[in-house]
């Protein structure tokens, strides 16, 4: 994996961290504000139930070394709260991330729970899903090993599937009978960076992603050619013309 991709992923995740921190904070007056029910649930679980990843912790994970990047939130039972939802605003989106990126591997899994308050003393309930890179990319290859043919595996494409929860943290009421292998939904993604962007598009929609990109364009210069490549499928307001060279 080239260093530009790792740099783009690092910048994107750190900006998402800053966005959600501002949105959920009671001290800031700008940004996307959560509903009262979501805020109440967020505060309950933020302070008492889950370990929210901290900025220095995330930066430490994202420190690329020798063209490699390894992140596993489950090692520290950590989560990253995502920005509040505009529709279905009573849900709180929570992310667990696992990736291993290097010269011979390109694996990423994004696990997301959307949780909401239960009635009275009931446990919170919700639904979960994961966004993943092709299954052939989840196995590290030895130097000199030939690249296997793609397209043969059941999930050998960027895809999304249902999950029944995280394997750590508080118990969330999610039906255990949900199918977690099929269906698998194809995604408009072709690397870890566009996989994260596909998650933003899924949760927040086209306008949010357009505004998000324009707001942070100077810090996301490596994202420019990627979202421009999506133009045939996602008709942006205008063709992306941001000049990356100005900031190199």
Secondary structure, 3 states (H helix, E strand, C coil): CCHHHHHHHHHHHHHHHHHHHHHHCCCCCCCCCCCHHHHHHHHHHHHHCCEECCHHHHHHHCCCECCEEEEEHHHHCEEEECCCCCCCCCCEEEEEEEEEEECCEEEEEEEEEEEECCCCCCCCEEEEEEEECCHHHHCCCCCCCCCCCCCCCCCCCCEEEEECCCCCCCCCECCCCCCCCCCCEECCCCCHHHHHHHHHHHHHHHHHHHHHHHHCHHHCCCCHHHHHHCCCCCCCCCCCCCCHHHHC
